[in-house]
Amino acid sequence: MKQEERREQTMKLLLDTTEELILEKGCTKTTLSDIMARTGLSKGAIFHYVSGKDELFVKVLEAKLEETNTSFMDAVDAPAVKEFDGPMNAIAQSLPKLESREDVSNLIMMYLIGKSDQPEAAGIVADFYRQAVATSKRWIVTGQESGVISSSVNADQAAELFELLSFGLRMRSLIGVRSTGFGIQEFSELIMRTLRPDRQGGAPTS
């Protein structure tokens, strides 16, 4: 087995195991010792990939974001006629997770934000937020280049708006607040109106 393949397999083992443990025990109670015991990896081997537990948690967040990104790009590259609905559906299918108190990404976000008084943890969350905004912008620009999203949409503004709302929905669900005014359905409709201003509504424009 090539070194790169071995590295990818080990990283996948770490991510899958970490996700399992978080769902079983929660972020705070999941320790490096737990991860070592379940993966069979030494602390030194784990530190070859990440600097500690918090960075490993962020790697799980990044992997979940990449899953949605892959679904979106697959829909864009589908051999069928280029349409807005395919890529939009890929995003829409991931939206309900924002309001799930059992979603691993939400649990990690709450854990890390709770440590925001620690500069290292705050920096990790900020880096992930910037990555999420950049990914959203890439989706919008890809749609514009494919002709399925209006060129009048300001990709920077729309991307940040979507991520601000995504983070807000995550936090609202985790603190146990329910709202009938704005939920996943309304968020999905807002995305569609923003990216397709020819439909009802408007969009941030440049």
C-alpha positions in Angstrom: 0.0 0.0 0.0 1.3 3.4 -0.9 2.1 5.9 1.9 -0.6 8.3 0.7 -3.2 5.6 0.7 -2.2 4.5 4.1 -2.4 8.1 5.4 -5.9 8.6 3.9 -7.1 5.3 5.5 -5.7 6.3 8.9 -7.3 9.7 8.7 -10.6 8.2 7.8 -10.3 5.8 10.7 -9.6 8.7 13.0 -12.6 10.8 11.7 -15.1 7.9 11.8 -14.0 6.9 15.2 -14.1 10.4 16.6 -17.6 10.9 15.2 -18.8 7.6 16.7 -17.4 8.6 20.1 -18.9 12.1 20.0 -22.4 10.7 19.3 -22.0 8.2 22.1 -20.4 10.3 24.8 -20.5 13.9 23.7 -17.5 16.2 22.9 -16.4 17.0 26.4 -16.3 13.3 27.5 -14.6 12.1 24.4 -10.8 11.9 25.1 -7.7 11.1 23.1 -7.4 8.0 25.3 -10.8 6.9 24.0 -9.8 7.5 20.4 -6.5 5.7 21.0 -8.2 2.7 22.5 -10.8 2.3 19.7 -8.5 3.0 16.8 -5.4 1.1 18.1 -3.3 4.2 17.3 -0.7 5.6 19.7 -0.8 9.2 20.8 2.3 9.9 18.7 0.6 8.5 15.6 -2.5 10.7 16.2 -0.3 13.7 16.7 1.2 13.0 13.3 -2.1 14.0 11.8 -3.5 16.6 14.3 -2.2 18.7 17.1 -4.9 17.6 19.6 -8.5 16.8 20.2 -9.9 20.2 19.1 -8.2 20.1 15.7 -9.4 16.5 15.2 -13.0 17.7 15.9 -12.5 20.4 13.3 -11.3 17.8 10.8 -14.7 16.0 11.3 -16.5 19.3 10.6 -14.4 19.8 7.4 -15.2 16.2 6.3 -18.9 16.8 6.7 -18.6 20.1 4.7 -16.7 18.2 2.0 -19.5 15.6 1.8 -22.0 18.4 0.9 -19.5 20.0 -1.5 -19.0 16.6 -3.3 -22.8 16.2 -3.6 -23.1 19.7 -5.0 -20.3 19.3 -7.5 -21.6 15.9 -8.6 -25.0 17.5 -9.3 -23.3 20.3 -11.3 -21.3 17.9 -13.4 -24.2 15.6 -14.0 -24.6 14.8 -17.8 -28.2 16.0 -17.7 -29.1 19.5 -18.9 -27.6 22.1 -16.6 -30.3 23.3 -14.2 -30.5 25.1 -10.9 -32.7 22.4 -9.1 -30.1 19.6 -9.2 -27.3 21.5 -7.3 -29.9 23.3 -5.1 -31.4 19.9 -4.1 -27.9 18.7 -3.0 -27.7 21.7 -0.6 -31.3 21.5 0.5 -30.9 17.8 1.5 -28.2 18.9 4.0 -30.2 21.7 5.6 -32.3 19.7 8.0 -29.1 18.7 9.9 -28.8 22.4 11.0 -31.7 21.9 13.4 -30.7 18.4 14.6 -29.4 18.2 18.2 -28.0 14.8 17.3 -25.9 16.0 14.3 -22.2 15.7 15.0 -21.3 19.0 13.4 -23.7 20.9 15.6 -22.3 19.1 18.7 -18.8 20.0 17.8 -19.7 23.7 17.0 -21.4 24.1 20.4 -18.4 22.5 22.1 -15.8 24.7 20.4 -17.8 27.9 20.7 -18.0 27.2 24.4 -14.2 27.4 24.5 -14.1 30.7 22.5 -12.4 32.4 25.5 -9.4 30.2 24.6 -7.5 31.9 21.7 -6.6 28.6 20.0 -10.2 27.2 20.1 -11.5 30.6 18.9 -9.0 30.6 16.0 -10.1 27.1 15.0 -13.8 28.1 14.9 -12.9 31.2 12.9 -10.9 29.3 10.4 -13.7 26.8 9.9 -16.2 29.7 9.5 -14.0 31.3 6.8 -13.7 27.9 5.1 -17.5 27.4 5.1 -18.1 30.9 3.6 -15.5 30.2 0.9 -17.2 26.9 0.1 -20.6 28.7 -0.2 -19.0 31.3 -2.5 -17.5 28.6 -4.6 -20.9 27.0 -5.1 -22.4 30.3 -6.1 -19.6 31.2 -8.5 -19.8 27.7 -10.0 -23.6 28.2 -10.6 -23.0 31.6 -12.2 -20.4 30.1 -14.5 -22.8 27.4 -15.4 -25.5 29.9 -16.2 -28.0 28.6 -13.5 -27.4 31.4 -11.0 -27.9 35.1 -11.9 -24.6 36.9 -12.6 -26.1 39.9 -10.7 -25.9 38.0 -7.4 -23.0 39.3 -5.2 -21.3 36.0 -4.3 -19.4 37.3 -1.3 -22.5 38.8 0.4 -24.8 35.9 -0.4 -22.2 33.3 0.8 -21.7 35.1 4.1 -25.5 35.6 4.6 -26.1 31.9 4.1 -23.3 30.9 6.6 -24.5 33.4 9.2 -28.0 31.9 9.0 -26.6 28.4 9.1 -24.6 29.1 12.2 -27.6 30.8 13.8 -29.9 27.8 13.1 -27.3 25.4 14.6 -27.1 27.4 17.8 -30.8 27.9 18.1 -31.5 24.2 17.9 -28.7 23.4 20.4 -30.1 25.8 23.0 -33.5 24.2 22.6 -35.4 27.2 21.2 -38.1 26.4 18.7 -39.5 28.9 16.2 -42.4 28.9 13.8 -41.2 32.1 12.1 -38.1 31.0 10.3 -36.9 27.4 9.9 -35.3 25.1 7.3 -38.1 25.6 4.8 -37.9 29.3 5.0 -34.1 29.2 4.7 -34.3 27.0 1.6 -36.8 29.4 0.0 -34.5 32.4 0.9 -31.6 30.7 -0.8 -33.6 30.1 -3.9 -34.9 33.7 -4.0 -31.5 35.1 -3.4 -29.8 33.0 -6.1 -32.6 33.2 -8.6 -33.9 36.9 -8.3 -36.0 36.3 -11.4 -38.2 34.3 -9.1 -40.1 36.0 -6.2 -37.8 38.2 -4.1 -34.5 39.8 -4.5 -30.8 39.2 -4.0 -27.7 40.9 -2.7 -26.2 42.4 -5.8 -22.8 43.8 -6.6 
